[in-house]
């Protein structure tokens, strides 16, 4: 059996950075250290933090070379003298690299303290590089404190860690800290191309990009995977080689599978998954790809154009944008949550395939969940005050809800259907055949109801569901349209305050009235917790909803139909408004 671990380290060691400029993605750290060396302001202790494989230990070695190289110029080592070569290979007697994970006890630190006072053998400085310093015990940190605060003038400490939150504050306060960020995918890809060129191996650009994305910001991880790929693929490496090595699916298959899920084609989606697994794709890797794909959909749906994709190549961004527009941000968010929960459960069971198939079917049904939410919002639309919405829109909403629940057309719809099927010699009224020209409506307070009714007829369906929750609409001349929402409808107000919503509202008013309008949205003040006692003879107050007994509505045919369609049970009954669905139908 071939020792792959040895193969991984070869490439990373051969192409390890030897100068500050060669540390990819950490130019800010290199510039600061060079300036400190040139100015003679080198600190006695440094703390390098960041994810794995981003250049912390390599930078510590370069710093040691820059301090001890006899031929250094402007903070840059020559990398040719005996001292530079010894530090690069880890064999220099004056630069000691200590693994904090295996030398974490107080006895190890006591030995370090005893050796600190010993002068360096041949270099100007003795440099201690402690990797994964957060692994030291509390007692070891305490033993290190005094030495770290007042070390000999020829001793420097460099601590490297991936978890700085585990380093005591007493240590942090005695160090100069530098944070190493994750490396951009493009920078990793460029470095891998240089390595491929040096190795005289032809690698497709898509394959290089795929390996760089897989590295997730770690140069060492990317180089280790690239080293394995060079040994696996021969003299010409393609994306198929990368997918075969990683057990992942091609980008095109991912786009096709998610497209089938969004369109509700469950048969095609499950078939694509089966074909991928039969062709060598690993179940865990494929579930990871799906989760990252929906993360990319989330990024695209949020219009974060500057954030790179991690699941597929950038050339597929338009495909993702089209899918995100089809579903919308809310559905994409729900889909990502389903996949995240599925991925967490798959790690604890041995029937991961069944969980993945279940997740795919659930994702294909998310559009149905959106339809249910729209029906619930239509129920809330019945609470709209009469002047704030036109009678036609209110009655049509009530009829649409009744048809959705009962599955049967309402009386007005049946009448319309009967008119459509009437004999040709019976002509409908002339005013319904002849379209009337659209006339501008004066933007005045008296025309507020008429203007608002026309606005609702032109607004998108989702916006109408929120606008209907308004309790009052008023026009303040010369150019202010004020929309007031009840205190409990903060979500509707926030939805309508979005820039795209207010812009569409202004455009609709300009089309209806021929002038621009400023949109003002406000909330009603919350009602008092305790209402004043009613005097005898006063009419019943409507500020508080009337609670009714469950038995009073359990036999209602519409309630029974709703329970049959949506499931559930009746918990509480509140009379939300005096304007009922029956009133809306009578107005229609």
C-alpha positions in Angstrom: 0.0 0.0 0.0 1.3 3.4 -0.9 1.8 5.9 2.0 -0.4 8.8 0.8 0.6 10.9 3.8 4.2 11.0 2.7 3.0 12.1 -0.8 1.0 14.9 0.7 3.9 16.5 2.6 6.4 16.4 -0.3 4.8 19.0 -2.5 3.9 21.3 0.4 7.5 21.2 1.6 9.1 21.6 -1.8 7.1 24.7 -2.5 7.0 26.2 1.0 7.3 30.0 0.9 10.9 31.3 1.5 10.2 35.0 1.7 7.5 37.2 3.0 6.3 38.0 -0.5 5.8 34.3 -1.3 3.3 33.8 1.5 0.1 34.0 -0.5 -2.7 36.2 0.8 -0.9 37.5 3.9 0.9 40.5 2.5 -0.2 42.7 5.4 1.7 40.5 7.9 4.8 40.3 5.8 4.9 44.1 5.2 4.5 44.8 9.0 7.3 42.4 9.9 9.7 43.7 7.3 9.2 47.3 8.4 9.7 46.2 12.1 13.0 44.5 11.1 14.2 47.5 9.1 13.3 49.9 11.9 14.8 47.8 14.6 11.5 47.5 16.4 11.1 43.7 16.6 8.9 42.6 19.5 10.0 40.0 21.9 6.9 37.9 21.3 4.5 37.4 18.4 1.1 35.6 18.2 0.1 34.3 14.7 -3.5 33.3 14.5 -5.6 31.9 11.7 -7.0 28.7 10.1 -4.9 25.8 9.2 -2.6 25.9 6.2 -2.6 29.7 5.7 1.1 30.3 6.3 1.6 30.9 10.1 4.5 28.5 10.7 6.1 29.4 7.3 6.0 33.1 8.3 7.5 32.3 11.6 10.4 30.6 9.9 10.9 33.5 7.4 11.0 35.9 10.4 13.7 33.8 12.1 15.7 33.8 8.8 15.3 37.5 8.4 16.6 38.1 11.9 19.6 35.8 11.8 20.6 35.8 8.1 24.0 37.6 7.8 23.2 38.6 4.2 19.7 40.0 4.9 18.8 43.2 3.0 15.8 45.3 4.0 14.3 42.4 6.1 14.7 39.8 3.3 16.9 36.7 3.9 19.2 35.5 1.2 18.0 31.9 1.5 21.4 30.7 0.3 23.6 30.8 3.4 24.0 27.9 5.8 21.8 29.6 8.5 18.9 30.1 6.0 19.1 26.6 4.7 19.2 25.2 8.3 16.1 27.2 9.3 14.2 26.2 6.2 14.8 22.5 6.9 14.1 22.8 10.6 17.6 21.8 11.6 19.1 25.0 12.9 20.2 24.8 16.6 19.2 28.4 17.4 15.6 28.2 16.0 13.6 25.6 17.9 10.1 24.5 16.7 8.1 23.1 19.6 4.8 21.2 19.1 2.5 22.6 21.8 0.2 19.6 21.5 2.8 17.1 22.6 4.9 19.4 24.8 2.2 21.0 26.8 3.1 20.2 30.4 4.7 22.4 33.0 7.9 20.3 32.9 8.3 21.1 29.2 8.0 24.8 29.9 10.4 24.6 32.8 13.0 23.0 30.5 12.4 25.8 28.0 12.9 28.4 30.7 16.2 26.8 31.7 17.4 26.9 28.1 16.3 30.5 27.4 19.3 31.9 29.3 21.8 29.9 27.2 23.2 32.1 24.5 22.7 31.2 20.8 25.3 29.0 19.2 26.0 30.9 16.0 23.1 33.3 15.3 22.2 36.7 16.7 18.9 35.6 18.0 17.5 32.4 19.5 13.9 32.0 18.2 11.3 29.7 19.8 8.4 28.8 17.5 5.6 27.1 19.5 2.9 25.6 17.2 -0.7 25.1 18.5 0.2 27.0 21.6 -3.4 26.9 22.8 -2.8 23.3 23.7 -0.5 24.2 26.7 -1.9 23.5 30.1 -2.9 26.3 32.5 0.1 25.5 34.7 2.4 25.7 31.6 1.1 29.1 30.6 1.6 30.3 34.2 5.2 29.1 34.1 5.8 30.9 30.8 4.5 34.2 32.0 7.6 35.7 33.6 10.0 34.5 30.9 7.6 35.9 28.2 7.4 39.3 29.9 11.1 39.8 30.5 13.1 37.4 28.1 16.8 37.9 27.5 17.4 40.5 24.7 18.6 37.8 22.2 15.5 35.6 22.6 12.3 35.9 20.4 9.0 33.9 20.8 6.6 33.2 18.0 3.3 31.5 19.0 1.1 29.9 16.3 -2.5 28.9 17.0 -5.8 28.1 15.2 -7.8 28.9 18.4 -6.7 32.2 19.9 -9.7 32.2 22.2 -8.1 29.4 24.3 -5.0 31.5 24.9 -5.1 33.2 28.3 -5.4 37.0 28.3 -2.2 37.3 30.3 -0.3 35.7 27.4 -2.2 37.7 24.7 -1.3 41.0 26.4 2.4 40.2 26.2 2.4 39.5 22.4 2.0 41.4 19.2 -0.9 39.7 17.4 -1.2 39.1 13.7 -4.4 37.5 12.2 -3.9 35.4 9.1 -7.0 35.4 6.9 -8.2 32.5 4.7 -6.7 32.6 1.2 -8.8 33.6 -1.8 -9.7 30.8 -4.2 -8.2 32.7 -7.1 -4.8 33.1 -5.3 -4.7 29.4 -4.5 -5.5 28.5 -8.1 -2.7 30.7 -9.4 -0.2 29.1 -7.0 -1.3 25.6 -8.1 -0.8 26.6 -11.7 2.7 27.6 -10.9 3.3 24.3 -9.2 1.9 22.4 -12.2 4.1 24.3 -14.5 7.2 23.6 -12.4 6.2 19.9 -12.3 5.7 20.0 -16.1 2.2 18.5 -15.9 -0.7 19.8 -17.9 -3.8 20.6 -15.7 -7.1 22.0 -17.0 -8.1 25.3 -15.6 -11.4 23.9 -14.4 -9.5 21.2 -12.5 -7.3 23.7 -10.8 -10.3 25.8 -9.8 -12.1 22.8 -8.4 -9.1 21.8 -6.3 -8.7 25.4 -5.1 -12.4 25.5 -4.1 -12.0 22.2 -2.3 -9.1 23.7 -0.2 -11.6 26.1 1.4 -9.0 28.9 1.9 -6.2 26.6 3.0 -3.1 26.6 0.9 -1.6 23.5 2.5 -4.8 21.5 2.1 -5.0 22.5 -1.6 -1.4 21.6 -2.1 -1.8 18.2 -0.4 -4.8 17.4 -2.6 -3.0 18.6 -5.7 0.0 16.4 -4.9 -2.3 13.4 -4.6 -4.0 14.4 -7.9 -0.7 14.7 -9.7 0.1 11.2 -8.7 -3.3 10.0 -9.7 -3.9 11.7 -13.0 -0.8 11.2 -15.0 0.6 13.9 -17.4 -2.8 15.5 -18.2 -5.3 16.1 -15.5 -9.0 17.0 -16.1 -12.0 17.7 -14.0 -13.1 14.1 -14.4 -9.9 13.0 -12.6 -10.7 15.4 -9.7 -14.3 14.3 -9.3 -13.2 10.6 -9.5 -10.6 11.2 -6.8 -12.9 13.2 -4.5 -16.0 11.1 -5.1 -18.0 14.2 -6.1 -20.5 15.0 -8.9 -19.7 17.3 -11.8 -21.1 20.9 -11.8 -23.6 20.2 -14.6 -25.1 17.3 -12.7 -25.6 19.4 -9.6 -27.3 22.2 -11.7 -29.6 19.6 -13.4 -30.5 17.9 -10.1 -31.4 21.1 -8.3 -33.3 22.3 -11.4 -35.4 19.1 -11.2 -36.1 19.7 -7.5 -37.2 23.3 -8.1 -39.5 22.3 -10.9 -41.1 19.6 -8.7 -39.8 16.8 -11.0 -39.2 14.3 -8.2 -38.7 11.3 -10.5 -35.9 13.0 -12.5 -34.2 14.3 -9.3 -34.1 10.9 -7.6 -33.0 9.3 -10.9 -30.1 11.8 -11.2 -29.0 11.0 -7.6 -29.1 7.3 -8.3 -27.1 7.7 -11.5 -24.5 9.7 -9.7 -24.0 7.2 -6.9 -23.8 4.4 -9.4 -21.0 6.3 -11.2 -18.8 6.4 -8.0 -20.0 9.6 -6.3 -19.8 9.2 -2.6 -23.0 9.8 -0.6 -21.4 12.1 2.0 -19.6 14.1 -0.7 -22.8 14.5 -2.7 -24.8 15.7 0.3 -22.0 18.2 1.0 -22.2 19.5 -2.6 -26.0 19.9 -2.3 -25.7 21.9 0.9 -23.0 24.1 -0.6 -25.0 24.6 -3.7 -28.0 25.8 -1.8 -25.7 28.1 0.1 -24.7 29.5 -3.3 -28.3 29.9 -4.2 -28.8 31.8 -0.9 -25.9 34.1 -1.9 -27.3 34.7 -5.4 -30.9 35.2 -4.1 -29.5 37.9 -1.7 -27.8 39.6 -4.7 -24.4 39.4 -3.0 -22.5 39.5 -6.3 -19.1 40.0 -4.7 -19.3 36.7 -2.8 -17.7 33.8 -4.7 -19.4 30.5 -5.3 -18.1 27.4 -3.5 -20.1 24.6 -5.0 -19.8 25.2 -8.8 -17.7 27.3 -11.1 -18.5 31.0 -11.7 -19.7 30.3 -15.2 -22.8 28.7 -13.6 -23.8 31.9 -11.7 -26.5 32.7 -14.3 -28.0 29.3 -13.8 -28.2 29.8 -10.1 -29.7 33.3 -10.6 -32.5 31.8 -12.7 -33.2 29.1 -10.1 -33.1 31.7 -7.3 -35.6 33.9 -9.1 -37.9 30.9 -9.5 -37.9 30.0 -5.8 -37.2 33.2 -4.0 -35.1 33.9 -1.0 -37.6 32.5 1.6 -37.9 29.1 -0.1 -34.1 28.9 -0.6 -33.6 29.5 3.1 -36.1 26.8 4.0 -34.4 24.4 1.6 -31.0 25.0 3.1 -32.3 24.4 6.6 -33.8 21.0 5.4 -30.4 20.0 4.0 -28.5 21.1 7.0 -30.7 19.1 9.3 -30.5 16.1 7.0 -26.7 16.3 6.9 -26.5 16.4 10.7 -28.7 13.4 11.0 -26.8 11.4 8.3 -23.6 11.5 10.5 -25.3 9.5 13.2 -27.1 6.8 11.3 -26.3 4.1 8.8 -29.3 4.8 6.5 -28.0 8.0 5.0 -29.3 7.2 1.5 -32.9 7.1 2.8 -32.5 10.4 4.6 -31.1 12.1 1.4 -34.0 10.8 -0.7 -36.4 12.0 1.9 -34.7 15.5 1.8 -34.9 15.7 -1.9 -38.7 14.9 -1.9 -39.3 17.4 0.8 -37.4 20.1 -1.1 -39.5 19.4 -4.2 -42.6 20.1 -2.0 -41.5 23.4 -0.7 -43.5 25.3 -3.4 -46.6 23.7 -1.9 -45.7 25.2 1.5 -45.4 28.6 -0.1 -48.9 28.2 -1.5 -50.3 27.4 2.0 -48.6 30.5 3.4 -50.3 32.6 0.7 -53.7 31.1 1.7 -53.0 32.0 5.3 -52.1 35.5 4.3 -55.3 35.8 2.4 -57.2 35.0 5.6 -55.3 37.9 7.2 -56.3 40.1 4.3 -60.0 39.9 5.4 -59.0 42.2 8.4 -58.3 45.1 6.1 -60.5 48.1 6.8 -63.1 48.8 4.1 -61.8 52.2 3.0 -58.3 50.8 2.5 -59.3 48.3 -0.2 -61.7 48.2 -3.0 -64.8 46.0 -2.7 -63.8 44.1 -5.8 -60.4 43.1 -4.5 -61.9 42.1 -1.1 -64.6 40.0 -2.5 -62.3 38.3 -5.0 -59.9 37.5 -2.1 -62.7 35.9 -0.1 -63.9 33.9 -3.1 -60.4 32.7 -3.9 -59.9 31.5 -0.3 -63.2 29.7 -0.3 -62.4 28.0 -3.6 -59.0 27.0 -2.3 -60.5 25.4 0.8 -63.6 23.8 -0.5 -62.3 22.9 -4.0 -65.6 24.3 -5.5 -66.2 27.6 -7.2 -68.2 30.2 -5.4 -71.6 31.5 -6.6 -70.2 34.5 -8.6 -67.6 32.2 -10.2 -70.3 29.7 -11.1 -72.4 32.5 -12.6 -69.5 33.7 -14.6 -68.9 30.1 -15.9 -72.5 29.8 -16.8 -72.3 33.1 -18.8 -69.3 31.8 -20.6 -71.2 28.6 -21.7 -74.3 30.5 -22.8 -75.5 30.2 -26.4 -73.9 32.6 -28.9 -77.2 34.6 -29.4 -77.1 35.8 -25.8 -74.6 38.6 -25.7 -73.1 39.8 -22.4 -73.5 43.4 -21.4 -71.7 45.8 -23.8 -69.8 47.6 -21.0 -67.9 44.3 -20.2 -66.9 43.9 -23.9 -65.7 47.3 -24.7 -62.6 48.3 -22.8 -62.8 51.8 -21.2 -59.9 54.2 -21.6 -57.8 54.8 -18.5 -58.3 58.3 -17.1 -56.0 60.0 -14.6 -57.3 60.4 -11.1 -56.7 63.6 -9.3 -54.2 63.1 -6.4 -56.5 64.6 -3.7 -57.6 63.5 -0.2 -61.2 62.9 -1.5 -59.9 60.4 -4.1 -57.7 58.4 -1.6 -60.0 55.3 -1.7 -60.2 55.3 -5.5 -56.4 55.8 -5.9 -55.6 53.0 -3.5 -58.0 50.6 -5.2 -56.2 51.3 -8.5 -52.8 50.8 -6.8 -53.9 47.4 -5.5 -55.0 46.3 -8.9 -51.6 47.0 -10.3 -49.4 45.7 -7.4 -47.8 42.2 -7.4 -49.7 39.5 -5.6 -47.2 39.2 -2.7 -47.3 43.0 -2.2 -51.1 43.1 -2.3 -51.2 40.5 0.6 -49.2 42.9 2.7 -50.9 46.2 1.5 -54.3 44.7 2.5 -53.2 44.7 6.1 -53.3 48.5 6.1 -55.9 50.1 8.4 -55.9 53.5 6.8 -54.8 55.1 3.6 -54.7 58.9 3.3 -53.5 61.5 0.8 -51.9 64.7 2.0 -51.5 67.2 -0.7 -49.6 68.1 -2.7 -47.6 64.8 -2.9 -47.8 62.5 0.2 -49.5 59.1 0.2 -49.6 57.9 3.9 -50.3 54.2 4.6 -51.0 53.2 8.3 -50.7 49.7 9.6 -52.0 48.3 12.9 -49.4 47.9 15.6 -49.5 44.1 15.2 -48.6 44.3 11.5 -44.9 45.4 11.8 -43.9 42.7 9.4 -46.2 44.0 6.7 -44.9 47.6 7.2 -41.3 46.4 7.0 -42.1 44.5 3.8 -43.7 47.5 2.2 -40.7 49.7 3.2 -38.3 47.8 1.1 -36.8 50.0 -1.7 -38.2 47.9 -4.5 -41.7 48.0 -2.9 -41.8 51.7 -2.4 -40.4 52.3 -5.9 -43.2 50.2 -7.5 -45.7 52.0 -5.4 -44.5 55.4 -6.6 -44.6 54.2 -10.2 -48.2 53.0 -9.8 -49.3 56.3 -8.3 -47.6 58.2 -11.1 -49.3 56.0 -13.7 -52.7 56.5 -12.0 -52.5 60.2 -11.1 -49.9 61.5 -13.4 -47.6 62.9 -10.7 -44.9 61.7 -8.4 -45.7 60.9 -4.7 -43.8 60.5 -1.6 -44.7 57.3 0.3 -45.0 57.5 4.1 -45.5 54.3 6.1 -46.4 54.3 9.8 -47.7 52.1 12.6 -50.7 52.8 14.8 -49.9 53.3 18.5 -50.4 50.1 20.5 -53.7 50.0 22.5 -53.7 50.3 26.2 -53.5 47.1 28.2 -56.6 47.9 30.2 -59.6 49.5 28.6 -61.9 51.9 30.5 -65.0 50.3 32.0 -68.0 50.7 29.8 -70.9 52.9 30.8 -74.4 51.4 30.7 -76.0 51.9 27.3 -72.6 52.1 25.5 -72.1 50.1 22.4 -69.8 47.1 22.7 -66.1 48.0 22.2 -64.3 46.4 19.3 -60.7 47.1 20.4 -60.3 43.6 21.9 -61.1 40.5 19.7 -64.1 38.5 20.9 -63.2 35.0 22.0 -65.7 32.4 21.0 -66.2 28.8 22.0 -64.6 26.1 19.8 -67.9 24.3 19.5 -69.4 27.3 17.8 -67.2 26.9 14.7 -66.2 23.2 14.7 -69.3 22.3 12.6 -68.8 25.1 10.2 -68.4 23.5 6.7 -65.5 25.8 5.7 -63.6 25.1 8.9 -64.1 21.3 8.3 -62.9 21.6 4.7 -59.8 23.6 5.9 -59.0 21.0 8.5 -59.3 18.2 5.9 -57.0 20.0 3.5 -54.3 21.4 5.9 -54.7 19.1 8.9 -54.6 20.3 12.5 -57.3 21.1 15.0 -59.2 24.1 16.4 -57.4 25.5 19.5 -59.0 28.9 20.0 -61.5 31.0 18.2 -61.3 34.8 17.9 -63.6 37.1 16.0 -60.9 39.2 14.4 -63.2 41.8 12.7 -66.8 42.6 12.1 -66.3 42.5 8.4 -66.6 38.8 7.6 -66.2 36.8 4.4 -69.9 36.8 4.0 -69.9 40.6 3.9 -67.1 40.5 1.3 -69.1 38.1 -0.9 -72.3 40.2 -0.6 -70.3 43.3 -1.7 -69.1 41.2 -4.7 
